[in-house]
Amino acid sequence: MRYRWCLYCIVCIITFVVTNVSCNGVFELRIKSFSNELGREASGLCCGGVCGTPCRTKFRACLKHYETNINVNSTCTFGDVVTPVLGENSLTLPANATPIAFHFNFTWPGTFSLIVEAWHEPSSARNSVLFKLCFYFSAGTTNGSALITRITDQRFLKLSDGWVQQEYVGSTGGVRSRLVYEHRVRCEDNYHGDGCAKFCRPRDDNFGHYLCSDDGDMICMPGWTGSYCSKAICAPGCDEKKGTCMTPGTCQCHAGWTGARCDQCQIYPGCVNGYCQKPWQCLCKEGWGGMFCNQDLNYCTNHAPCKNGGTCFNTGQGLYTCSCAPGYSGPECNVDLGLTNKPGMDCSTGLTCLNGGTCKKTGSVSSCSCPSQWKGVRCETSTQPACASSPCGNGGTCVNTPKTSNGTGSYYYNNNNNNNGNGYVCHCPIGFSGPTCHQTTNHCQPDPCRNGATCVPSKDSSSYTCKCAPGFAGAHCHLPDHCQKNPCLNGGTCQAQADGYRCQCVPGYVGDLCQSVVDYCVAKPCANGGTCENLKNDFRCGCRPGFGGKDCSRYVNECVQSPCANGGTCVTTGGGGDGGFRCECPVGYTGANCTDERPTTLGDGSKHMSAVVQEQPEMVQASVNGVLMVVLSVSVPVAVLAAIAVVLCMKNRRRRDQKKADENARMQNEQNSIHSVAKLGDPHVIRNSWDPLPAAARENVYSEPLCFAAPNKMHQQQPSLTPAQSSSSLQRQKLLNTDRQNRMSFKEQDAINALDRRISVISVDSAACNNTNSEVSPVKAHHYHRNIHQQLQYERAAVKSMILDQHSFATQTS
């Protein structure tokens, strides 16, 4: 019993899985009530054979394609389901009872034929509880049951979730019954449209973001578009060529572009006073220059360094010069010279002469008397070249320059107010700047490093280095650091790139990650049969005897090392530089190097020969292989040629023998034809043992009878032979049994047999005429028939000879 329960469970599980495979739709039938008041079967008998016993009622539903005249015996093309016993003569099922389901995986045609049958199941075929539980997932059987009633219905039914109720009242076989049922057709989940033919399953994942309409069309969720609603709709204004988005409403810029709409190019990292028209450009604004646009080319406008009304002149790359107003001097015109034309200025009121000058007053005018190297109102202007005082510091080079010169150095300085005054220019070394090269150049101002990097100037202030924060790389730390985890193998150096990284491999390794060892033996560097051994970033050649060098290309004379022992003579065998040697050993020694003693006895000799063979197995094997190759290369062609010659000889011999046999047969046949009469007896009398032909037969052969005498007794006592039998006997005597004759056609044989029959007929008539008959003269008949007989014999021989000659000619030409 326990095993039966397990078997039912397994059957139910399998049936559930099979019947619940994804289908397009389902036709559902629900039986509401059934009444069989008399409790009878369709045959009119009481259920179970005993009246008063209630019927154990179950139902069978058959669904098929539309039929104008429903055939109850044909196959249920859409499904066939039998329920367990649901009640007795009258039953009513609950409104929420599980319906009978016909799942279909095709487009619903809209029409159907339905057969519903009520059956009585005897108590002997009672279903178990488990079978009843499985009913709604599988089909039962009506075997052993009796039909109570049957209804048929065909109609058009649209897809709908609403039930359509039907009622049947009638009789089957005189048994009245009433059945109320309802049905509907609906699509399974994710199937839509007319006939449930369109599949659409809503999803919101990486493969799509959409819902499904009633017709099965995909409706994209807000923010998504595309054939499968898998493409996000970016923020308004986002340039599709310069940006993208993975989620709706965003705008992720491609490399080289920035901004809320990805419509602004990114300037080159470290660019200070510049702009870009394309990604990674650094186009300097007006007044700025240099690679990073950090050099001020319009210092006068941006900084106005000249004071006290001085005029500023740009001299390029952040440099300038000031032309001071009268009474002022200095690099920026900030030194007041205190000229005498100022009110109240004279020698007694504070007029001071510079550079050793002496104030003198002549009348009401005060003036300075200057030394010879100075001039000016207060002796402030030197008459010597400007560079005589070495104004440039930190190793700067001073160049005297006229006041009107624009200058090409670091700074133009005018040290007087006179138009003919002299000036100078300081050419500063790397790392210094300013009018006199006393200012240290700071390349880290403004800071060119990005993403939180630290700018470190070099020791000579000629350059700088950016120390990047973790996760960034590049000269200005502007690139993602793909080298942070050091993906390069075997000592390779990782170099960050704008779109990734590149591995700089050490010698001996190749590959994207330096993962492969360079195989130097691929190029076969070893010459003269040397073997190559691959090493790390190198190779080694194992050279054959007589060769050396890195690649075995150098010939080595091995006899120089005296390899032959016991007085042996070394002879080089490397003709043409191939290397190698052999030892010619003295008496009593042998071996490759004359190290083995030669045996003196037969037994030792055999051992020695065995040893020699063992020492040189490769040479022996090579010799054996060479001999076998020579033997095979010679014997195989010879054998083929011999076979061809034998075949040709046999064919020619057979042809000659056949020709000779044909000639002999022809000659013999001619002889047999000529002497056939003599072999029968007296050449003057034609004898034959055949009986005379009937009169009718003779009349067919001759136009008139020759003789009509009755045969004598001697002829009657001889055994009678038919003309055909005698012709066959004669033919066996005259023909040879050759292949050519056996190949004679039936038509040709019939021609010869006809001649034989004519000869036989003449022979019969001759025998009849040779007797003593008074009606015909014996002499006359004898000569007449003998002439005819001989003529026919010659005619027969000529015909056969002609036929045989034709066969012989055909054989020779073939």
C-alpha positions in Angstrom: 0.0 0.0 0.0 2.8 2.3 0.8 4.4 1.8 -2.6 1.1 2.5 -4.3 0.9 5.9 -2.6 4.4 6.7 -3.7 3.6 5.7 -7.2 0.5 7.9 -7.2 2.6 10.9 -5.9 5.2 10.4 -8.7 2.5 10.2 -11.4 0.8 13.3 -10.1 4.0 15.3 -10.0 5.0 14.3 -13.5 1.5 14.9 -14.8 1.5 18.4 -13.2 4.8 19.3 -14.8 3.8 18.1 -18.2 0.4 19.7 -18.2 1.6 23.0 -16.9 4.2 23.7 -19.6 3.9 27.3 -20.9 0.9 27.5 -23.3 -0.8 30.2 -25.2 -4.2 29.9 -23.6 -6.7 27.6 -21.9 -10.3 26.4 -22.6 -12.0 25.9 -19.2 -15.2 23.8 -18.7 -17.0 23.8 -15.4 -19.9 21.3 -14.7 -22.4 23.0 -12.4 -25.1 20.3 -12.0 -26.4 17.0 -13.4 -29.6 15.0 -13.0 -30.4 11.4 -13.9 -33.6 10.8 -12.0 -34.2 7.2 -13.0 -30.6 6.1 -12.4 -30.3 4.3 -15.7 -27.6 3.9 -18.3 -28.0 4.9 -21.9 -28.8 1.2 -22.7 -31.9 1.5 -20.5 -30.5 -0.9 -17.9 -30.2 0.1 -14.3 -26.8 1.2 -13.1 -24.8 -1.8 -11.9 -27.6 -4.2 -13.1 -29.7 -3.7 -10.0 -32.5 -1.2 -10.0 -32.5 1.2 -7.1 -28.7 1.3 -7.0 -27.5 4.9 -7.6 -25.2 5.5 -10.5 -21.7 6.5 -9.7 -21.4 9.4 -12.1 -18.2 10.7 -13.7 -17.8 12.9 -16.8 -15.7 12.8 -20.0 -15.0 16.0 -21.9 -13.7 15.9 -25.5 -12.6 19.2 -27.1 -11.8 19.3 -30.9 -11.8 21.5 -33.9 -15.0 22.7 -35.4 -17.1 20.0 -37.2 -20.4 20.6 -38.9 -21.4 17.0 -38.0 -19.6 16.0 -34.9 -18.0 12.6 -35.0 -18.0 11.2 -31.5 -15.5 8.5 -32.4 -12.8 10.7 -33.9 -9.7 12.0 -32.1 -10.1 14.9 -29.6 -7.6 17.2 -31.3 -7.7 19.8 -28.5 -7.8 17.4 -25.5 -9.7 14.6 -23.8 -10.3 14.6 -20.0 -12.1 12.1 -17.8 -13.0 13.1 -14.2 -13.2 10.8 -11.2 -16.6 10.0 -9.8 -18.2 13.3 -8.7 -21.5 12.2 -7.4 -24.5 9.9 -7.9 -27.8 10.2 -9.9 -28.1 13.9 -9.1 -25.2 16.2 -8.2 -24.4 19.9 -7.9 -20.9 21.2 -7.8 -19.8 24.3 -5.9 -19.5 27.6 -7.9 -15.8 27.8 -7.3 -15.0 24.2 -8.3 -11.9 23.8 -10.2 -12.8 23.6 -13.9 -11.7 21.1 -16.5 -8.8 22.8 -18.4 -7.7 22.3 -22.0 -4.4 24.1 -22.5 -3.4 24.9 -26.0 -0.1 26.2 -27.5 -1.5 27.5 -30.8 -3.6 30.4 -31.9 -7.2 30.0 -30.7 -9.3 29.5 -33.9 -12.4 31.0 -32.4 -14.6 27.9 -33.0 -14.7 24.5 -31.4 -16.7 21.2 -31.0 -17.4 19.9 -27.6 -18.6 16.5 -26.4 -19.6 16.0 -22.8 -20.5 12.5 -21.6 -21.8 11.2 -18.3 -20.6 7.7 -17.3 -21.4 5.2 -14.6 -18.3 3.7 -13.0 -18.8 0.3 -11.3 -17.6 0.1 -7.7 -15.0 -2.4 -8.8 -13.2 0.4 -10.7 -13.3 2.9 -7.7 -10.7 5.6 -7.9 -8.4 6.3 -5.0 -8.2 9.6 -3.1 -4.9 10.4 -4.7 -6.3 9.9 -8.1 -9.1 12.4 -7.3 -6.4 14.9 -6.2 -4.6 14.4 -9.5 -7.8 14.7 -11.6 -7.4 18.3 -12.3 -3.9 17.8 -13.7 -4.4 14.6 -15.8 -6.8 12.6 -18.0 -8.6 9.6 -16.7 -10.2 6.7 -18.6 -13.7 5.3 -19.3 -12.6 1.7 -19.5 -15.0 -0.6 -17.7 -17.7 2.2 -17.4 -21.1 2.5 -19.0 -22.4 5.5 -20.9 -25.3 7.4 -19.3 -25.8 10.3 -21.6 -23.9 12.3 -24.3 -24.3 15.9 -25.5 -22.5 17.6 -28.4 -22.1 21.3 -29.0 -20.2 23.4 -31.6 -20.1 27.2 -31.6 -18.0 30.4 -31.9 -16.4 31.5 -28.6 -14.3 34.7 -28.2 -11.6 35.2 -25.7 -13.0 36.5 -22.4 -12.7 36.0 -18.7 -16.4 35.7 -18.4 -18.2 32.4 -18.3 -20.9 31.3 -20.8 -23.5 29.0 -19.3 -25.2 26.2 -21.3 -28.1 23.9 -20.3 -29.0 20.6 -21.9 -32.2 18.6 -21.3 -32.7 15.6 -23.4 -32.4 11.8 -23.6 -29.9 9.3 -24.8 -31.2 5.9 -25.5 -34.5 6.8 -23.8 -32.7 7.9 -20.6 -33.7 11.5 -19.7 -31.1 13.7 -18.1 -30.3 17.3 -17.5 -26.8 18.9 -17.5 -25.8 22.5 -16.7 -22.3 23.6 -17.5 -20.3 26.7 -18.4 -17.1 27.4 -20.4 -14.8 30.2 -21.4 -11.5 30.7 -23.3 -8.8 33.0 -21.9 -5.1 33.6 -22.6 -2.4 32.4 -20.2 -0.2 34.9 -18.5 2.0 36.9 -20.9 0.0 36.0 -24.0 -2.1 38.6 -25.6 -4.0 39.6 -28.7 -6.6 37.7 -30.9 -6.1 34.0 -30.4 -3.5 34.5 -27.7 -0.8 34.4 -30.4 1.4 37.3 -29.1 3.8 36.7 -26.3 4.8 39.7 -24.1 6.2 39.4 -20.6 6.8 42.6 -18.7 10.4 43.1 -17.4 12.5 45.7 -15.7 16.1 44.5 -15.9 19.2 44.8 -18.0 17.5 43.3 -21.0 14.5 45.7 -21.1 12.2 48.0 -19.2 8.7 47.7 -20.5 5.1 46.8 -19.8 2.7 45.0 -22.1 -0.6 46.3 -23.6 -3.7 44.2 -24.0 -2.7 43.6 -27.6 0.7 42.3 -26.5 2.7 45.4 -27.6 5.7 46.5 -25.5 5.2 49.9 -23.7 8.4 51.4 -22.5 8.6 52.6 -19.0 9.3 56.3 -18.5 12.9 57.2 -19.3 13.5 54.2 -21.7 13.3 53.8 -25.4 14.5 51.4 -28.2 13.2 48.2 -29.7 13.3 46.4 -26.4 13.2 49.5 -24.2 16.8 49.0 -23.2 18.2 52.4 -24.1 18.0 55.1 -21.5 16.7 58.6 -22.4 19.5 61.0 -21.3 19.0 64.4 -19.8 17.6 67.1 -22.0 20.3 68.7 -24.2 22.8 65.9 -23.7 24.9 65.6 -26.8 24.6 62.0 -28.1 28.0 62.1 -29.8 29.8 63.6 -26.7 27.9 61.9 -23.9 25.8 58.9 -23.0 23.7 57.7 -20.1 23.1 54.3 -18.4 20.1 55.6 -16.3 17.4 57.9 -17.5 17.8 61.7 -16.9 21.6 61.6 -16.7 24.4 62.7 -19.0 27.8 60.9 -18.7 30.5 62.6 -20.8 32.9 60.8 -23.0 36.6 61.4 -22.5 37.6 64.9 -23.4 34.2 66.5 -22.8 32.6 68.0 -19.7 29.7 70.1 -18.6 26.1 69.4 -17.7 25.3 68.6 -21.4 28.8 67.3 -22.3 29.1 70.2 -24.8 32.3 71.7 -23.3 35.8 70.4 -24.3 38.3 69.7 -21.6 41.5 71.7 -21.8 44.9 70.1 -21.6 45.8 69.3 -18.0 47.9 72.1 -16.5 46.7 74.7 -18.9 46.3 77.9 -16.8 45.2 80.9 -18.9 44.0 79.0 -21.9 40.9 77.5 -23.6 40.1 74.7 -26.0 38.0 74.2 -29.2 38.7 70.4 -29.2 39.5 68.1 -26.3 42.9 68.4 -24.8 43.9 71.7 -26.4 45.5 74.6 -24.6 44.9 77.8 -26.6 46.3 80.8 -24.7 44.2 83.8 -24.0 45.4 87.2 -25.2 48.5 88.3 -23.3 49.5 84.8 -22.2 51.9 82.3 -23.7 53.9 79.1 -23.1 52.9 75.5 -23.3 50.5 75.9 -20.4 49.6 79.5 -21.0 51.2 80.5 -17.7 53.7 83.1 -19.1 52.3 86.7 -19.0 52.9 88.4 -22.3 51.1 91.6 -21.3 52.6 92.3 -17.9 52.1 96.1 -18.2 48.3 95.9 -18.7 47.8 93.1 -16.1 50.0 94.6 -13.4 50.9 98.3 -14.2 54.3 98.1 -12.4 55.6 101.6 -13.4 55.0 104.3 -10.8 55.0 108.1 -10.7 53.7 108.4 -14.3 56.2 106.0 -15.7 55.4 104.4 -19.1 55.5 100.5 -19.2 56.7 98.6 -22.2 56.1 94.8 -22.5 59.3 93.0 -23.5 57.8 89.4 -23.9 57.2 86.4 -21.7 56.2 88.3 -18.5 59.0 90.9 -18.8 58.7 94.7 -19.0 60.6 98.0 -18.8 59.6 101.4 -17.4 60.3 104.8 -19.0 60.3 107.2 -16.0 59.0 110.7 -15.9 61.5 113.6 -15.3 62.7 113.6 -11.7 62.2 109.8 -11.1 64.3 106.8 -11.7 64.5 103.1 -10.8 63.2 99.9 -12.3 59.6 101.0 -11.5 60.2 104.8 -11.4 59.9 104.8 -7.6 63.1 106.8 -6.9 62.6 110.6 -6.5 65.6 112.4 -7.9 64.8 115.8 -6.3 65.5 118.0 -9.4 66.5 121.8 -8.9 63.5 123.0 -10.9 61.4 122.2 -7.9 60.6 125.3 -5.9 63.0 126.1 -3.0 65.6 123.5 -4.0 69.3 124.8 -3.9 72.6 124.0 -2.3 71.6 125.5 1.0 68.1 124.0 1.2 69.0 120.3 0.6 70.0 119.8 -3.0 72.1 116.6 -2.8 74.5 115.6 -5.5 74.9 111.9 -6.0 77.8 109.7 -6.9 80.4 112.2 -5.5 79.1 115.3 -7.2 79.5 118.8 -5.6 76.8 121.3 -5.3 77.7 124.8 -6.5 75.6 127.9 -6.5 76.1 130.5 -9.1 73.9 133.5 -8.4 70.5 132.2 -7.8 71.0 128.8 -9.6 72.3 125.8 -7.8 73.9 122.8 -9.7 75.9 119.7 -9.2 79.5 119.3 -10.5 79.7 115.6 -11.3 82.8 113.4 -11.6 83.9 112.3 -15.0 82.0 108.9 -14.9 78.7 110.5 -14.0 76.3 113.1 -15.3 72.9 114.4 -14.8 71.2 117.0 -12.5 72.3 115.2 -9.4 75.1 113.1 -11.1 72.7 110.1 -11.2 73.6 108.9 -14.7 76.7 107.0 -15.4 78.7 107.8 -18.4 80.1 104.2 -18.5 78.3 101.2 -20.1 75.4 100.0 -18.1 77.0 96.5 -17.6 80.1 97.9 -16.0 78.5 97.7 -12.6 77.6 94.0 -13.1 73.9 94.4 -12.3 72.9 90.8 -13.2 73.0 88.3 -10.3 72.9 84.5 -10.0 75.1 84.1 -13.1 73.0 86.2 -15.4 74.6 87.7 -18.5 74.5 91.5 -18.9 74.1 93.0 -22.3 74.4 96.8 -22.9 71.3 98.0 -24.7 70.2 101.4 -26.0 67.3 102.9 -24.3 65.1 102.5 -27.4 65.8 98.8 -27.7 62.9 96.5 -27.1 65.3 93.9 -25.6 65.2 90.2 -25.9 66.5 89.3 -22.5 64.8 88.9 -19.2 64.5 92.6 -18.4 65.2 96.1 -19.9 66.4 98.7 -17.4 66.9 102.4 -18.1 69.1 104.1 -15.5 68.6 107.7 -16.5 66.1 110.1 -17.7 68.0 111.2 -20.8 67.0 109.9 -24.2 70.6 109.0 -25.0 71.1 107.1 -21.8 72.3 103.5 -21.8 70.5 100.4 -20.6 71.1 96.8 -20.1 69.5 93.4 -20.4 70.0 90.5 -18.0 69.9 87.0 -19.6 69.0 84.9 -16.6 70.0 81.2 -16.2 67.3 78.5 -15.8 65.5 78.8 -12.5 65.9 82.6 -12.2 64.1 85.6 -13.5 63.5 89.3 -12.8 65.3 92.5 -13.9 68.6 91.5 -12.4 68.0 87.7 -12.2 67.5 87.8 -8.4 64.0 86.2 -8.5 63.7 82.4 -8.3 61.4 80.9 -11.0 58.6 78.8 -9.4 57.0 76.4 -12.0 54.5 75.3 -9.4 52.8 78.6 -9.4 50.1 78.4 -10.6 49.8 74.7 -9.6 49.8 72.6 -12.8 49.0 69.3 -11.0 45.4 68.0 -10.8 43.3 65.7 -8.7 44.9 66.7 -5.4 48.5 66.0 -6.6 51.5 67.8 -5.0 53.8 69.9 -7.3 57.5 69.5 -6.4 60.0 71.8 -8.3 63.3 70.4 -9.4 66.6 71.2 -7.6 67.6 73.7 -10.2 64.1 75.1 -10.5 64.1 74.3 -14.2 61.1 71.9 -14.0 58.6 70.3 -11.7 57.2 66.9 -10.8 53.6 66.0 -9.8 53.2 63.4 -7.1 49.8 61.9 -7.8 47.2 60.9 -5.2 46.2 57.2 -5.2 44.2 56.2 -8.2 45.6 58.8 -10.6 48.6 58.9 -13.0 50.1 60.9 -15.8 52.5 63.9 -16.0 49.8 66.1 -14.3 47.9 63.3 -12.5 45.0 63.7 -14.9 44.6 60.1 -15.9 43.0 57.2 -14.0 45.7 55.0 -12.6 45.2 51.6 -14.3 48.7 50.7 -13.1 47.7 50.8 -9.4 47.5 47.0 -9.2 50.5 46.6 -11.4 49.1 44.2 -14.0 52.4 43.7 -15.8 54.2 40.4 -15.2 57.8 39.3 -15.2 59.2 42.7 -14.2 57.3 44.7 -16.8 56.7 48.4 -16.1 53.2 49.7 -16.3 52.6 53.0 -18.1 49.3 54.8 -17.8 47.6 55.9 -21.0 44.6 58.0 -21.7 42.5 54.9 -22.5 44.2 52.3 -20.3 47.7 51.3 -19.8 50.7 49.7 -21.6 53.3 47.3 -20.2 56.9 48.0 -21.0 58.5 44.6 -20.9 62.0 43.7 -19.9 64.1 41.9 -22.5 63.1 38.3 -23.0 59.3 38.8 -22.5 56.5 39.9 -24.8 52.7 40.2 -24.7 50.2 42.7 -23.5 51.1 41.8 -19.9 54.6 40.6 -20.6 53.3 37.1 -19.9 55.1 35.3 -22.8 58.8 34.3 -22.9 60.6 35.1 -26.1 61.4 31.8 -27.8 64.7 32.5 -29.6 64.7 29.0 -31.0 61.8 29.7 -33.3 64.2 31.4 -35.7 66.4 28.3 -35.7 69.7 30.1 -35.0 71.8 27.0 -34.7 73.6 26.1 -37.9 75.2 22.8 -39.1 72.7 20.5 -37.4 73.1 22.1 -33.9 70.3 21.8 -31.4 68.8 24.9 -29.9 68.0 25.3 -26.2 65.9 28.3 -25.2 67.1 30.3 -22.2 65.9 33.4 -20.4 66.5 36.2 -22.8 69.1 34.0 -24.6 69.6 30.7 -26.3 72.3 28.0 -26.3 73.3 25.8 -29.3 74.5 22.2 -28.8 76.9 21.8 -31.7 77.8 18.7 -33.5 81.4 17.4 -33.4 83.6 19.7 -35.5 81.6 22.9 -35.0 81.5 25.6 -32.4 80.6 29.2 -31.7 77.4 30.8 -30.5 75.4 29.4 -33.4 77.6 26.4 -34.4 78.8 28.3 -37.5 82.5 28.1 -36.8 84.5 25.0 -38.0 86.6 23.4 -35.3 89.6 21.1 -36.1 89.2 18.5 -33.4 92.5 16.8 -34.4 94.3 19.8 -32.7 93.2 18.3 -29.3 94.8 14.9 -30.2 91.7 12.8 -29.5 93.3 9.5 -30.7 95.0 7.5 -28.0 97.6 4.7 -28.1 99.4 6.3 -31.1 96.4 6.5 -33.3 96.4 9.0 -36.2 93.6 11.6 -36.3 92.2 12.3 -39.7 89.7 15.1 -40.2 86.6 14.0 -42.1 84.9 17.4 -42.4 85.5 18.1 -46.1 84.3 21.6 -47.0 84.3 22.7 -43.4 81.7 20.1 -42.2 83.7 19.1 -39.1 84.3 15.7 -37.7 87.3 13.3 -37.4 88.2 9.6 -37.3 91.1 7.7 -35.7 93.3 5.3 -37.6 94.3 2.9 -34.8 97.6 1.0 -34.7 97.6 -2.8 -34.6 96.2 -4.1 -31.4 93.7 -1.2 -30.8 90.4 -0.3 -32.0 87.4 2.0 -31.1 86.4 5.6 -32.0 89.5 6.9 -30.1 91.7 3.8 -30.2 91.1 3.1 -26.6 89.9 -0.5 -26.9 92.4 -3.4 -27.3 91.9 -5.5 -30.4 91.1 -9.2 -29.4 93.5 -12.0 -30.3 91.1 -15.0 -30.0 88.0 -15.9 -31.9 85.8 -15.7 -28.8 87.2 -12.3 -27.9 86.8 -11.2 -31.5 83.1 -12.0 -31.5 82.7 -10.2 -28.2 84.6 -7.3 -29.6 82.4 -7.1 -32.7 79.4 -7.3 -30.5 80.7 -4.4 -28.5 81.5 -2.4 -31.6 77.9 -3.0 -32.8 76.6 -2.0 -29.5 78.7 1.2 -29.5 77.5 2.2 -32.9 73.8 1.1 -33.0 72.8 4.2 -34.8 75.3 3.6 -37.6 74.2 0.0 -38.0 70.5 0.9 -38.0 71.2 3.6 -40.5 73.0 1.2 -42.8 70.1 -1.4 -42.5 67.6 1.3 -43.3 69.6 2.4 -46.3 69.8 -1.1 -47.7 66.1 -1.6 -47.3 65.3 1.6 -49.0 67.6 0.7 -52.0 66.1 -2.8 -52.2 62.5 -1.5 -52.1 63.1 1.3 -54.5 64.5 -1.2 -57.1 62.4 -4.3 -56.5 59.0 -2.6 -56.6 59.4 -1.0 -60.1 60.9 -4.2 -61.4 58.0 -6.3 -60.1 55.5 -3.9 -61.6 57.2 -4.1 -65.0 57.5 -7.9 -64.9 53.8 -8.2 -64.1 52.9 -5.9 -67.0 55.2 -8.0 -69.3 53.6 -11.3 -68.2 50.1 -9.9 -68.8 51.0 -8.7 -72.3 52.7 -12.0 -73.2 49.8 -14.1 -72.0 47.4 -11.9 -73.9 49.4 -12.2 -77.2 49.8 -16.0 -76.7 46.1 -16.4 -76.2 45.4 -14.4 -79.3 47.8 -16.5 -81.4 46.4 -19.8 -80.0 42.9 -18.6 -80.8 43.9 -17.6 -84.3 45.6 -21.0 -84.9 42.5 -22.9 -83.5 40.2 -20.9 -85.8 42.3 -21.7 -88.9 42.4 -25.4 -88.0 38.7 -25.5 -87.4 38.0 -23.8 -90.8 40.2 -26.3 -92.7 38.7 -29.2 -90.9 35.2 -28.1 -91.6 36.0 -27.8 -95.3 37.5 -31.3 -95.3 34.4 -32.6 -93.5 32.2 -31.0 -96.0 34.0 -32.4 -99.0 34.3 -36.0 -97.7 31.0 -36.3 -96.0 29.6 -38.4 -98.9 32.5 -40.8 -98.9 32.1 -41.4 -95.2 28.5 -42.6 -95.8 29.6 -45.5 -98.1 30.0 -45.9 -101.8 30.8 -42.6 -103.5 28.5 -43.6 -106.4 25.6 -44.5 -104.2 24.1 -42.2 -101.5 23.1 -44.4 -98.6 20.9 -43.2 -95.7 19.1 -45.1 -93.0 16.1 -42.8 -92.9 12.8 -43.9 -94.1 11.2 -42.3 -97.1 9.3 -39.2 -96.5 5.6 -39.2 -96.9 4.2 -38.2 -100.2 3.0 -34.9 -98.9 6.5 -34.0 -97.6 8.1 -35.0 -100.9 5.6 -32.9 -102.8 6.6 -29.9 -100.7 10.3 -30.4 -101.7 10.0 -31.2 -105.4 7.5 -30.0 -107.9 6.8 -33.5 -109.2 7.5 -37.0 -107.8 10.6 -38.8 -109.0 9.9 -42.4 -107.9 7.0 -44.0 -106.0 8.3 -47.5 -105.3 7.6 -49.0 -101.9 10.6 -49.5 -99.7 12.2 -52.9 -99.5 12.4 -55.0 -96.4 16.0 -54.3 -95.7 15.2 -50.6 -95.2 12.1 -51.4 -93.2 14.2 -53.4 -90.7 16.6 -50.5 -90.0 15.7 -48.2 -87.2 14.0 -45.1 -88.4 15.5 -41.7 -87.7 13.7 -38.4 -88.2 15.4 -35.8 -90.5 16.1 -33.5 -87.6 17.8 -36.3 -85.6 19.9 -37.3 -88.6 20.8 -33.7 -89.2 22.1 -33.3 -85.6 24.2 -36.5 -85.9 25.7 -35.3 -89.2 26.4 -31.9 -87.6 28.3 -33.5 -84.7 30.5 -35.4 -87.2 31.4 -32.3 -89.2 31.8 -29.6 -86.6 34.7 -29.1 -84.2 33.9 -28.2 -80.6 35.7 -24.9 -80.5 34.9 -21.7 -78.6 34.3 -19.8 -81.8 31.8 -22.4 -83.0 30.1 -22.4 -79.6 29.7 -18.6 -80.1 27.8 -19.2 -83.4 24.5 -17.4 -83.3 21.2 -19.2 -83.5 20.4 -17.6 -86.9 23.6 -18.9 -88.4 23.1 -22.4 -86.9 19.5 -22.5 -88.4 20.9 -21.7 -91.9 23.2 -24.7 -91.7 20.5 -27.0 -90.3 18.2 -26.0 -93.2 20.8 -27.2 -95.7 21.2 -30.5 -93.7 17.4 -31.0 -93.9 17.5 -30.5 -97.7 20.4 -33.0 -98.0 18.4 -35.4 -95.8 15.3 -35.1 -98.0 17.4 -35.8 -101.1 19.0 -38.8 -99.4 15.6 -40.2 -98.6 14.4 -39.8 -102.1 17.6 -41.4 -103.4 17.2 -44.4 -101.2 13.6 -44.9 -102.5 14.7 -44.6 -106.1 17.6 -47.0 -105.8 15.2 -50.0 -105.4 14.0 -52.1 -108.4 11.1 -50.0 -109.4 9.9 -50.3 -113.0 8.3 -46.9 -113.0 11.5 -44.9 -113.0 14.9 -45.8 -114.5 17.4 -46.5 -111.7 20.3 -45.2 -113.6 18.6 -42.0 -114.4 17.4 -41.4 -110.9 20.7 -42.3 -109.4 22.7 -39.7 -111.5 20.0 -37.1 -110.9 20.0 -37.4 -107.1 23.7 -37.8 -106.8 24.3 -34.4 -108.6 21.8 -32.6 -106.4 23.2 -34.2 -103.2 26.8 -33.2 -104.0 25.7 -29.6 -104.9 23.9 -29.2 -101.6 26.9 -30.6 -99.7 29.2 -28.1 -101.3 26.7 -25.3 -100.6 26.6 -26.3 -96.9 30.3 -26.3 -96.6 30.6 -22.9 -98.3 28.0 -21.3 -96.0 29.7 -22.7 -92.9 33.1 -21.6 -94.1 31.8 -18.1 -94.7 30.3 -17.9 -91.2 33.4 -19.2 -89.5 35.6 -16.7 -91.4 33.4 -13.9 -90.2 33.9 -15.0 -86.6 37.6 -15.3 -87.1 37.9 -11.8 -88.5 35.8 -10.4 -85.7 38.1 -12.1 -83.1 41.3 -10.8 -84.7 40.0 -7.2 -84.8 38.9 -7.3 -81.2 
